[in-house]
Amino acid sequence: MSATYQRGRAWVVTVLLFLFVVVNFLDKISVGLLAGPMMDELGLTPAQFGLVGSSFFWLFAVAGVAGGFIANRVSCALLLLLMAIAWSLFQLPLAWSSSLAVLIAARVLLGIAEGPSTAIAIHAAYKWFPDDRRTLPVAFFTQGGATGLILAGITIPYITSHWGWRANFYVLAALGAAWTVLWLFFGGEGKVDQASAETAASRAFPIARCLAMPPCWAASCCALSPTGAWHCR
């Protein structure tokens, strides 16, 4: 086992990554749960609201792949911090504006900022744990997605009924900002040494060859299913 492995610190980072994923999924689902009040107040047609809802995913996948390449060259701790800051900032136009174009632009930018989140979070966790201890922390913090969905279903209707639909975006911005503060104090880049011969060989594995392998295609096809996507993650 690597001498640089710090179990306690690694699990603190894992908890922070769990909260990161919770905020991520709250951001994703918020607009869908606010369809009624947003359409009523802004006078949006179903087609217009469909554009607002779907715009989050227009560049989501592209950003996810691009983020994977960037994470191999830039500190994961820095990328996570920048993404969380961006999430907070992109909530504000949703809270302030009544313009369809602004709402769509804010959701597109949010989708770009959130596209690489899961991949980079996993990559960040791997830097804190040795090869034989990675499965449990990743399995733990990815459950933040389900937790975020549950919290959204409880809190968003409550906030909307008491303070209006726009208040939800202020709350989401505050959550993202709070997470960035926690990450600045308690997060960081892992330094577990994985320099075994096997790992060194995997680092040199051509990306084109990896993308052409059947397991990669199988996982991609599974993710296309509305239900399968959750089981594959």
C-alpha positions as CSV (number, residue, x, y, z in Angstrom):
1,M,0.0,0.0,0.0
2,S,1.2,3.5,-0.8
3,A,2.9,5.3,2.1
4,T,1.1,8.5,1.1
5,Y,-2.4,7.0,1.7
6,Q,-4.2,9.0,4.4
7,R,-7.4,7.1,5.3
8,G,-9.1,9.8,7.4
9,R,-8.4,12.7,5.0
10,A,-9.4,10.5,2.0
11,W,-12.8,9.9,3.6
12,V,-13.3,13.6,4.4
13,V,-12.8,14.2,0.7
14,T,-15.2,11.4,-0.1
15,V,-17.9,13.0,2.0
16,L,-17.3,16.3,0.2
17,L,-17.6,14.6,-3.1
18,F,-20.9,13.1,-1.9
19,L,-22.2,16.6,-1.1
20,F,-20.9,17.7,-4.5
21,V,-23.0,15.1,-6.3
22,V,-26.1,16.0,-4.1
23,V,-25.8,19.7,-5.3
24,N,-25.2,18.5,-8.8
25,F,-28.5,16.6,-9.0
26,L,-30.5,19.3,-7.2
27,D,-29.3,21.6,-10.0
28,K,-30.3,19.2,-12.7
29,I,-33.8,18.5,-11.5
30,S,-34.8,21.9,-10.2
31,V,-36.3,23.3,-13.5
32,G,-38.4,20.2,-14.1
33,L,-40.0,20.5,-10.7
34,L,-40.8,24.2,-11.3
35,A,-42.5,23.8,-14.6
36,G,-46.0,24.8,-13.4
37,P,-45.1,28.1,-11.6
38,M,-42.5,29.1,-14.2
39,M,-44.9,28.6,-17.1
40,D,-47.7,30.5,-15.3
41,E,-45.6,33.5,-14.2
42,L,-43.5,33.8,-17.4
43,G,-46.3,32.9,-19.8
44,L,-44.3,30.1,-21.4
45,T,-45.9,27.7,-23.8
46,P,-45.2,23.9,-23.4
47,A,-42.8,24.2,-26.4
48,Q,-40.9,27.1,-24.9
49,F,-40.6,25.4,-21.5
50,G,-39.4,22.3,-23.3
51,L,-36.6,24.3,-24.8
52,V,-35.7,25.6,-21.3
53,G,-35.8,22.1,-19.8
54,S,-33.8,20.3,-22.6
55,S,-31.2,23.0,-23.1
56,F,-29.3,21.8,-20.1
57,F,-28.4,18.7,-22.0
58,W,-27.5,20.3,-25.4
59,L,-23.8,20.4,-24.7
60,F,-23.8,18.2,-21.5
61,A,-22.2,15.1,-23.2
62,V,-19.7,17.1,-25.2
63,A,-18.6,18.9,-22.0
64,G,-18.4,15.6,-20.2
65,V,-15.9,14.2,-22.7
66,A,-13.9,17.4,-22.9
67,G,-13.7,17.5,-19.1
68,G,-12.3,14.0,-19.1
69,F,-9.4,15.1,-21.3
70,I,-8.8,18.2,-19.2
71,A,-8.8,16.3,-15.9
72,N,-5.8,14.4,-17.2
73,R,-3.8,17.6,-17.4
74,V,-5.3,19.9,-14.7
75,S,-5.7,19.5,-11.0
76,C,-9.0,17.7,-10.1
77,A,-9.2,19.8,-7.0
78,L,-9.1,23.0,-9.0
79,L,-11.6,21.7,-11.6
80,L,-14.1,20.7,-8.9
81,L,-13.8,24.1,-7.3
82,L,-14.3,26.0,-10.6
83,M,-17.3,23.8,-11.5
84,A,-19.0,24.5,-8.1
85,I,-18.4,28.3,-8.5
86,A,-19.9,28.2,-12.0
87,W,-22.9,26.2,-10.8
88,S,-23.7,29.0,-8.2
89,L,-23.2,31.8,-10.7
90,F,-25.4,30.2,-13.4
91,Q,-28.3,29.9,-10.9
92,L,-28.6,33.7,-10.6
93,P,-29.9,34.5,-14.1
94,L,-32.6,31.9,-13.5
95,A,-33.6,33.7,-10.3
96,W,-33.5,37.2,-11.8
97,S,-34.6,37.0,-15.4
98,S,-37.9,36.6,-17.2
99,S,-36.3,36.3,-20.7
100,L,-36.6,33.0,-22.5
101,A,-33.3,33.5,-24.1
102,V,-31.6,34.2,-20.8
103,L,-33.2,31.2,-19.2
104,I,-32.0,28.9,-22.0
105,A,-28.5,30.4,-22.0
106,A,-28.2,29.9,-18.2
107,R,-29.2,26.3,-18.5
108,V,-26.9,25.6,-21.4
109,L,-24.0,27.0,-19.4
110,L,-25.0,25.1,-16.4
111,G,-25.1,21.9,-18.4
112,I,-21.6,22.6,-19.7
113,A,-20.3,23.2,-16.2
114,E,-22.0,20.0,-14.8
115,G,-21.2,17.7,-17.8
116,P,-17.8,16.5,-16.5
117,S,-18.8,16.4,-12.8
118,T,-19.2,12.7,-12.2
119,A,-16.1,11.7,-14.2
120,I,-13.9,14.3,-12.5
121,A,-15.3,13.4,-9.1
122,I,-14.4,9.8,-9.6
123,H,-11.0,10.7,-10.9
124,A,-10.4,12.9,-7.9
125,A,-11.4,10.1,-5.5
126,Y,-9.0,7.7,-7.2
127,K,-6.1,10.0,-6.3
128,W,-6.9,9.6,-2.7
129,F,-7.3,5.8,-2.5
130,P,-5.1,2.9,-3.5
131,D,-6.3,0.6,-6.3
132,D,-7.8,-2.0,-4.0
133,R,-9.8,0.5,-1.9
134,R,-11.5,2.6,-4.6
135,T,-14.8,0.8,-5.0
136,L,-16.4,1.7,-1.7
137,P,-15.8,5.4,-1.7
138,V,-17.0,5.8,-5.3
139,A,-20.0,3.7,-4.5
140,F,-20.7,5.9,-1.5
141,F,-20.4,9.3,-3.0
142,T,-22.3,8.5,-6.2
143,Q,-25.3,7.8,-4.1
144,G,-25.4,11.6,-3.7
145,G,-27.4,11.5,-6.9
146,A,-30.3,9.6,-5.4
147,T,-30.1,11.7,-2.3
148,G,-30.3,14.9,-4.4
149,L,-33.4,13.6,-6.1
150,I,-35.1,12.8,-2.8
151,L,-34.2,16.2,-1.3
152,A,-35.4,18.0,-4.4
153,G,-38.8,16.3,-4.3
154,I,-39.1,17.5,-0.7
155,T,-37.5,20.9,-0.5
156,I,-38.3,22.5,-3.9
157,P,-42.1,22.3,-3.5
158,Y,-41.8,23.6,0.1
159,I,-39.6,26.5,-0.9
160,T,-41.9,27.4,-3.8
161,S,-45.0,27.3,-1.7
162,H,-43.5,29.7,0.9
163,W,-41.2,32.0,-1.0
164,G,-41.9,31.5,-4.7
165,W,-40.2,29.5,-7.5
166,R,-37.3,32.0,-7.9
167,A,-36.2,31.4,-4.3
168,N,-35.1,27.9,-5.2
169,F,-32.3,29.2,-7.5
170,Y,-31.0,31.5,-4.7
171,V,-30.9,28.4,-2.4
172,L,-29.1,26.4,-5.1
173,A,-26.6,29.2,-5.6
174,A,-26.0,29.4,-1.8
175,L,-25.5,25.6,-1.6
176,G,-22.9,25.7,-4.4
177,A,-21.1,28.6,-2.7
178,A,-21.2,26.8,0.7
179,W,-19.6,23.7,-0.9
180,T,-16.8,25.8,-2.4
181,V,-15.9,27.1,1.0
182,L,-15.9,23.6,2.5
183,W,-13.7,22.4,-0.4
184,L,-11.2,25.2,0.1
185,F,-10.8,24.3,3.7
186,F,-11.1,20.5,3.6
187,G,-10.6,19.4,0.0
188,G,-7.5,19.0,-2.0
189,E,-5.6,16.9,-4.6
190,G,-4.9,13.3,-3.6
191,K,-1.3,12.1,-3.9
192,V,-1.6,8.4,-3.5
193,D,1.3,6.8,-5.5
194,Q,-0.1,4.3,-8.1
195,A,3.2,3.9,-10.0
196,S,3.0,0.2,-10.4
197,A,3.9,-1.4,-13.7
198,E,0.3,-2.2,-14.4
199,T,-0.9,1.3,-13.7
200,A,2.0,2.8,-15.8
201,A,0.9,0.6,-18.7
202,S,-2.7,1.6,-18.4
203,R,-1.7,5.3,-18.5
204,A,-0.2,4.7,-21.9
205,F,-3.3,2.9,-23.2
206,P,-4.4,4.7,-26.4
207,I,-7.8,6.4,-26.0
208,A,-8.9,5.5,-29.5
209,R,-8.4,1.8,-28.7
210,C,-10.3,2.2,-25.4
211,L,-13.3,3.8,-27.2
212,A,-13.4,0.9,-29.7
213,M,-13.6,-1.8,-27.1
214,P,-17.0,-3.6,-26.7
215,P,-17.4,-2.8,-22.9
216,C,-17.2,0.9,-23.8
217,W,-19.9,0.6,-26.4
218,A,-22.0,-1.6,-24.1
219,A,-21.8,1.0,-21.3
220,S,-22.7,3.8,-23.7
221,C,-25.8,1.9,-25.1
222,C,-26.9,1.1,-21.5
223,A,-26.7,4.8,-20.7
224,L,-29.2,5.5,-23.5
225,S,-31.9,3.8,-21.6
226,P,-33.9,6.1,-19.2
227,T,-33.7,3.4,-16.5
228,G,-30.5,1.8,-17.5
229,A,-28.6,5.0,-17.1
230,W,-29.1,5.0,-13.4
231,H,-27.9,1.4,-13.1
232,C,-24.8,2.0,-15.1
233,R,-23.6,4.9,-13.0
